[in-house]
Every structure is written in C-alpha cells, then in structure tokens.
C-alpha cells in the first residue's frame, strides 16, 4: 500500500515510521526544509521517504504522483491546511482513502466528505470518549466516526438492569444497519455470534449508523 502523509511533525513522522515498519510504501510531505533535514539525519525513520513540499499546492501533489496513493493522511498542525489537502487528494487525484487530523475540536463539523475526508480524528474528542468509556456504566459512548459520520463505533458497559443483560445477541432484535463487533468480558475479548449471551459488566462495541443509534441505545441502555 502506498501512503502519503502530509505533515512532517511528530505525529506525521511517527505514523509514517510505524507504517513503513509494517511494510508499506510511505512518503512524507513537509514544507519545512529544516524539519526534513532533521528527519533524514536521525536515521530513525527507516523505509520512509521525505520530500520538501507544500501539500496544499496542486503542483507539489502532482510532482509526487498523488494519484498513485492508496491513502492520504493529512496530519499537519493546521486544520485549514488539512482540509485543503483532503479536498485536493479526493477531488483532483481520486485518492480512495483520505484521513484527516482535527486540531481544534470546534472545527470537527467541517471534516466530512464535502471536503474529501473519509475519516477524521479529533484527539480531544477521542480522549473525552475514552475517559467516559472508562468510568461510565450504562451509557452509550461514541468512540470513533467513519465515512464522514455515516458510521460510528460506540461502546456501552452493561449495567445490572440493562435490557441486554442475560439476553443473546440475536434476541436483542437490533436493526440491520448495526453490528456488535466485540465484547470485552473479564479482560478477555469475546467475538460475538448470534447465540452469544450478554452479561452485566460486559463492555460491548457496536458499529452503528446514526439512524440506528437510538435503537441500539434502547436495546443496551433502556428508556
């Protein structure tokens, strides 16, 4: 897989190095000459190619043959730049998968398919969700969103009085546009099937569309 990472800061270089170690072809675009020279000099980014380029410029993206990329990750420290990069990658080069970093949580609503973003990652919102997930029982918590919000990964820890406790997955009558993807029970992962029995205290992960979220909340949390 060919991955182009726009932004050669700490986040971008870490992602690039991790992906290269997994055998992917990775190119990092960074407009700071000094940052690129430092990254090259450290020798810590084996397999990663660095290019001095402004990823917001169409000519720069053309020069690196962005149309051959399987994934573009726009992870600069500027939300406006990340949106421009995403839009160019999707509309001008037809990149199949565009992932964008959200730096300011108030800008998250912009990061959707209108701007070419398939998946947005807002670190503050993710940390909030993980804190809620760790301390909240009996509440549906949104962890991640995909495809511009068309799909969400939600989590709920079943309370003792949850309607789902002591029921099987198939008995819940969940909508077709949601899927129970995993259950964590006593620190062990359970891969759910239709006849899997749910118990109080289970952490249940569900992939759901916005339209089905209310039904999922009713099934696991109640009224």
LUMSEGU-260041 format. One line per field, with one value per residue (C-alpha): residue number from 1; residue in three letters; z, x, y. Coordinates in nm, 4 decimals. Each point is the difference from the previous one (the first is absolute). Example, Ala and Ser with C-alpha at 12.3 -4.5 7.8 and 13.67 -1.06 7.14 Angstrom:
2
resi: c(1 / 2) $
resn: c(ALA / SER) $
zz: c(0.7800 / -0.0660) $
xx: c(1.2300 / 0.1370) $
yy: c(-0.4500 / 0.3440) $
REM end
This chain:
223
resi: c(1 / 2 / 3 / 4 / 5 / 6 / 7 / 8 / 9 / 10 / 11 / 12 / 13 / 14 / 15 / 16 / 17 / 18 / 19 / 20 / 21 / 22 / 23 / 24 / 25 / 26 / 27 / 28 / 29 / 30 / 31 / 32 / 33 / 34 / 35 / 36 / 37 / 38 / 39 / 40 / 41 / 42 / 43 / 44 / 45 / 46 / 47 / 48 / 49 / 50 / 51 / 52 / 53 / 54 / 55 / 56 / 57 / 58 / 59 / 60 / 61 / 62 / 63 / 64 / 65 / 66 / 67 / 68 / 69 / 70 / 71 / 72 / 73 / 74 / 75 / 76 / 77 / 78 / 79 / 80 / 81 / 82 / 83 / 84 / 85 / 86 / 87 / 88 / 89 / 90 / 91 / 92 / 93 / 94 / 95 / 96 / 97 / 98 / 99 / 100 / 101 / 102 / 103 / 104 / 105 / 106 / 107 / 108 / 109 / 110 / 111 / 112 / 113 / 114 / 115 / 116 / 117 / 118 / 119 / 120 / 121 / 122 / 123 / 124 / 125 / 126 / 127 / 128 / 129 / 130 / 131 / 132 / 133 / 134 / 135 / 136 / 137 / 138 / 139 / 140 / 141 / 142 / 143 / 144 / 145 / 146 / 147 / 148 / 149 / 150 / 151 / 152 / 153 / 154 / 155 / 156 / 157 / 158 / 159 / 160 / 161 / 162 / 163 / 164 / 165 / 166 / 167 / 168 / 169 / 170 / 171 / 172 / 173 / 174 / 175 / 176 / 177 / 178 / 179 / 180 / 181 / 182 / 183 / 184 / 185 / 186 / 187 / 188 / 189 / 190 / 191 / 192 / 193 / 194 / 195 / 196 / 197 / 198 / 199 / 200 / 201 / 202 / 203 / 204 / 205 / 206 / 207 / 208 / 209 / 210 / 211 / 212 / 213 / 214 / 215 / 216 / 217 / 218 / 219 / 220 / 221 / 222 / 223) $
resn: c(UNK / UNK / UNK / UNK / UNK / UNK / UNK / UNK / UNK / UNK / UNK / UNK / UNK / UNK / UNK / UNK / UNK / UNK / UNK / UNK / UNK / UNK / UNK / UNK / UNK / UNK / UNK / UNK / UNK / UNK / UNK / UNK / UNK / UNK / UNK / UNK / UNK / UNK / UNK / UNK / UNK / UNK / UNK / UNK / UNK / UNK / UNK / UNK / UNK / UNK / UNK / UNK / UNK / UNK / UNK / UNK / UNK / UNK / UNK / UNK / UNK / UNK / UNK / UNK / UNK / UNK / UNK / UNK / UNK / UNK / UNK / UNK / UNK / UNK / UNK / UNK / UNK / UNK / UNK / UNK / UNK / UNK / UNK / UNK / UNK / UNK / UNK / UNK / UNK / UNK / UNK / UNK / UNK / UNK / UNK / UNK / UNK / UNK / UNK / UNK / UNK / UNK / UNK / UNK / UNK / UNK / UNK / UNK / UNK / UNK / UNK / UNK / UNK / UNK / UNK / UNK / UNK / UNK / UNK / UNK / UNK / UNK / UNK / UNK / UNK / UNK / UNK / UNK / UNK / UNK / UNK / UNK / UNK / UNK / UNK / UNK / UNK / UNK / UNK / UNK / UNK / UNK / UNK / UNK / UNK / UNK / UNK / UNK / UNK / UNK / UNK / UNK / UNK / UNK / UNK / UNK / UNK / UNK / UNK / UNK / UNK / UNK / UNK / UNK / UNK / UNK / UNK / UNK / UNK / UNK / UNK / UNK / UNK / UNK / UNK / UNK / UNK / UNK / UNK / UNK / UNK / UNK / UNK / UNK / UNK / UNK / UNK / UNK / UNK / UNK / UNK / UNK / UNK / UNK / UNK / UNK / UNK / UNK / UNK / UNK / UNK / UNK / UNK / UNK / UNK / UNK / UNK / UNK / UNK / UNK / UNK / UNK / UNK / UNK / UNK / UNK / UNK / UNK / UNK / UNK / UNK / UNK / UNK) $
zz: c(0.0000 / -0.0877 / 0.2706 / -0.0254 / 0.3308 / -0.0170 / 0.2977 / 0.1279 / 0.3647 / 0.2882 / -0.0913 / -0.3713 / 0.0400 / 0.2626 / -0.2183 / -0.3020 / 0.1859 / 0.1461 / -0.3429 / -0.1649 / 0.2672 / -0.1026 / -0.3574 / -0.1613 / -0.2443 / 0.1812 / -0.1155 / 0.2353 / -0.1402 / 0.2170 / -0.1044 / 0.2571 / -0.1437 / 0.3494 / 0.1194 / -0.2970 / 0.0476 / 0.3695 / -0.0783 / -0.2596 / 0.2270 / 0.2975 / -0.1826 / 0.2116 / -0.2859 / -0.2001 / -0.3166 / 0.0069 / -0.2883 / 0.0814 / -0.2499 / 0.0500 / -0.1323 / 0.0828 / -0.0055 / -0.0504 / -0.3449 / -0.2928 / -0.1810 / 0.2976 / 0.0189 / -0.3745 / 0.0248 / 0.2475 / -0.2077 / 0.2691 / -0.2254 / 0.0698 / 0.3765 / 0.1691 / 0.3093 / 0.0825 / 0.3634 / 0.0528 / 0.3466 / 0.0050 / 0.2998 / -0.1981 / -0.0584 / -0.3058 / -0.1629 / 0.0810 / -0.1635 / -0.3146 / -0.0271 / 0.0451 / -0.2631 / -0.2552 / 0.0698 / -0.0515 / -0.2779 / -0.2078 / 0.0449 / 0.0910 / 0.3024 / 0.1327 / 0.3705 / 0.1578 / 0.3740 / 0.1676 / 0.3404 / 0.1821 / 0.2174 / 0.1348 / 0.1159 / -0.1102 / -0.3610 / -0.0008 / -0.1737 / -0.3116 / -0.0378 / -0.2156 / -0.3538 / -0.1339 / 0.0697 / -0.1192 / 0.3483 / 0.0448 / 0.3633 / 0.2413 / 0.3265 / 0.2748 / 0.2852 / 0.2639 / -0.0845 / -0.0055 / 0.3435 / 0.1375 / -0.1354 / 0.1471 / 0.3411 / -0.0144 / -0.1167 / 0.2924 / 0.2738 / -0.1284 / 0.0391 / -0.1746 / -0.2461 / -0.3735 / -0.0816 / -0.3518 / -0.0557 / -0.3715 / -0.3163 / -0.3520 / -0.3518 / 0.0924 / 0.2888 / -0.1918 / 0.2377 / 0.3648 / 0.2451 / 0.3326 / 0.3303 / 0.2979 / 0.3249 / 0.0908 / 0.3308 / 0.2249 / -0.1174 / -0.3702 / -0.2295 / -0.1749 / 0.3132 / -0.0130 / -0.3633 / -0.3093 / -0.2821 / -0.2342 / 0.2651 / 0.0089 / -0.3369 / -0.1061 / -0.3287 / -0.3101 / -0.0303 / 0.3196 / 0.1047 / 0.3365 / -0.0831 / 0.3339 / 0.3657 / 0.2723 / 0.3031 / 0.2973 / -0.2083 / -0.2740 / -0.3511 / -0.1060 / -0.3715 / -0.0016 / -0.1834 / -0.0068 / 0.2941 / 0.2153 / 0.3418 / 0.1283 / 0.3694 / 0.2306 / 0.0040 / -0.3626 / -0.2085 / -0.3350 / -0.3168 / -0.2745 / -0.3516 / -0.0719 / -0.2386 / 0.1400 / -0.0908 / 0.2046 / 0.3030 / 0.1906 / -0.0391 / 0.1154 / 0.3066 / 0.0808 / -0.0323 / 0.2241 / 0.2339 / 0.0083 / 0.0246) $
xx: c(0.0000 / 0.1268 / -0.0644 / 0.0681 / 0.0195 / -0.0388 / 0.1763 / 0.3436 / -0.0391 / 0.0078 / -0.3394 / 0.0744 / 0.3456 / -0.1210 / -0.2891 / 0.2291 / 0.2650 / -0.2600 / -0.1533 / 0.3392 / 0.0909 / -0.3142 / 0.1246 / -0.1870 / 0.1453 / -0.0114 / 0.0726 / -0.0037 / -0.0607 / 0.1294 / 0.0506 / 0.2714 / 0.3443 / 0.1504 / -0.2562 / 0.0668 / 0.3762 / -0.0353 / -0.2204 / 0.2434 / 0.3005 / -0.1319 / -0.0082 / -0.3021 / -0.2487 / 0.1107 / -0.1985 / -0.1655 / 0.0564 / -0.0041 / -0.0729 / 0.0140 / -0.3375 / -0.3051 / -0.2788 / -0.2566 / 0.1432 / -0.1448 / 0.3356 / 0.1775 / -0.2531 / 0.0237 / 0.3796 / -0.0218 / -0.2646 / -0.2646 / -0.2454 / 0.1979 / -0.0579 / -0.2360 / -0.0325 / 0.0717 / 0.0316 / -0.0205 / 0.1497 / 0.1468 / -0.0536 / -0.2341 / -0.3633 / -0.0352 / 0.3011 / -0.1349 / -0.3331 / 0.1648 / 0.2274 / -0.2960 / -0.2077 / 0.2829 / 0.0804 / -0.3588 / -0.1229 / 0.3141 / 0.1767 / -0.2779 / 0.1797 / -0.2185 / 0.0549 / 0.0616 / 0.0582 / 0.0269 / 0.1113 / -0.2233 / 0.2066 / -0.2770 / -0.3106 / -0.2326 / 0.1061 / -0.0959 / -0.3337 / 0.1898 / 0.1887 / -0.2438 / -0.0320 / -0.0782 / 0.3650 / 0.1175 / 0.0488 / -0.0883 / 0.1112 / 0.0776 / 0.1869 / -0.0524 / 0.2379 / -0.1850 / -0.3336 / 0.1596 / 0.1573 / -0.3337 / -0.1705 / 0.2665 / -0.0336 / -0.3783 / 0.0429 / 0.2306 / -0.2228 / -0.3568 / -0.2296 / -0.3352 / 0.0637 / 0.0608 / 0.3334 / 0.1112 / 0.3636 / 0.0649 / -0.1748 / 0.0583 / -0.1008 / -0.0769 / -0.2244 / -0.1993 / 0.1256 / 0.1021 / 0.1723 / -0.1804 / 0.0613 / -0.2168 / 0.0778 / -0.3134 / -0.1544 / -0.1692 / -0.3414 / 0.0913 / -0.2675 / 0.2844 / 0.1318 / -0.0751 / -0.1160 / 0.1656 / 0.1120 / -0.2690 / -0.2710 / 0.0732 / -0.1666 / 0.2536 / -0.0492 / 0.1719 / 0.2227 / 0.1934 / 0.2356 / 0.1313 / 0.3686 / 0.1560 / -0.0675 / 0.2609 / -0.0709 / 0.2352 / 0.2871 / -0.0579 / -0.1250 / -0.3120 / -0.0799 / -0.3806 / -0.2370 / -0.3762 / -0.0189 / 0.2572 / -0.1477 / 0.0544 / 0.0688 / -0.0055 / 0.3441 / 0.0754 / 0.1559 / -0.1789 / 0.1336 / -0.2532 / 0.0459 / -0.3128 / -0.1466 / -0.1488 / -0.3503 / 0.0375 / 0.1714 / -0.3214 / -0.1110 / 0.3395 / -0.0164 / -0.3459 / 0.1197 / 0.3044 / -0.0908 / -0.3790 / -0.2410) $
yy: c(0.0000 / 0.3470 / 0.2592 / 0.3721 / 0.1845 / 0.3778 / 0.1517 / -0.0922 / 0.0908 / -0.2458 / -0.1482 / -0.0369 / -0.1510 / -0.2462 / -0.1171 / -0.0275 / -0.1995 / -0.2350 / -0.0637 / -0.0517 / -0.2557 / -0.1902 / -0.0192 / 0.2881 / 0.2505 / 0.3336 / 0.3541 / 0.2997 / 0.3480 / 0.2842 / 0.3609 / 0.0728 / -0.0731 / -0.0119 / -0.2552 / -0.2265 / 0.0233 / -0.0871 / -0.2994 / -0.1283 / 0.0544 / -0.1946 / -0.3321 / -0.0949 / -0.0151 / -0.3001 / -0.0563 / 0.3445 / 0.2405 / 0.3727 / 0.2755 / 0.3777 / 0.1100 / 0.2093 / -0.2580 / 0.2772 / 0.0703 / -0.1934 / 0.0036 / -0.1566 / -0.2824 / -0.0556 / -0.0218 / -0.2901 / -0.1846 / 0.0187 / -0.1836 / -0.3205 / 0.0256 / -0.2425 / 0.2177 / 0.3626 / 0.1088 / 0.3761 / 0.0455 / 0.3496 / 0.2263 / 0.2256 / -0.0979 / 0.2214 / -0.1668 / -0.3458 / 0.0841 / 0.1372 / -0.3039 / -0.2354 / 0.1770 / -0.0030 / -0.3656 / -0.1104 / 0.2271 / 0.0583 / -0.3330 / -0.2441 / -0.1456 / -0.2850 / 0.0687 / 0.3405 / 0.0334 / 0.3407 / 0.1201 / 0.2494 / 0.2331 / 0.2235 / -0.1899 / 0.2823 / -0.0636 / -0.3672 / 0.0641 / 0.1128 / -0.3260 / -0.1931 / -0.1331 / 0.3465 / 0.0768 / -0.3408 / -0.1440 / -0.3684 / -0.0243 / 0.2831 / -0.0381 / 0.2570 / -0.0778 / 0.2082 / -0.1623 / -0.3441 / 0.0548 / 0.1190 / -0.3107 / -0.2276 / 0.1652 / -0.0465 / -0.3586 / -0.0736 / 0.1404 / -0.0229 / -0.3007 / -0.0165 / 0.2827 / -0.0230 / 0.1700 / 0.0954 / -0.0928 / 0.0578 / 0.1109 / -0.1250 / 0.1004 / 0.3566 / -0.1017 / -0.2620 / -0.2690 / 0.0159 / -0.2290 / 0.0175 / -0.1728 / -0.0816 / -0.1791 / -0.1929 / 0.1010 / -0.2556 / 0.1207 / 0.0166 / -0.1519 / -0.1849 / -0.1735 / -0.3745 / 0.0272 / -0.1397 / 0.2278 / -0.1298 / 0.0514 / 0.3748 / 0.0519 / 0.2592 / 0.1906 / -0.1351 / 0.3055 / -0.0703 / -0.2781 / -0.1155 / -0.0294 / -0.0962 / -0.0698 / 0.0474 / -0.2196 / -0.0369 / 0.1444 / -0.2575 / 0.0672 / -0.1876 / -0.0120 / 0.0169 / -0.2330 / -0.0045 / -0.2405 / 0.1845 / 0.0757 / 0.3546 / 0.0574 / 0.2997 / 0.1594 / -0.0905 / 0.2765 / -0.0189 / 0.1653 / 0.0693 / 0.1394 / 0.2026 / 0.2555 / 0.3237 / -0.1155 / -0.3171 / 0.1520 / 0.0680 / -0.3628 / -0.1232 / 0.2273 / -0.1338 / -0.3618 / 0.0405 / 0.2855 / 0.0081 / 0.2898) $
REM end
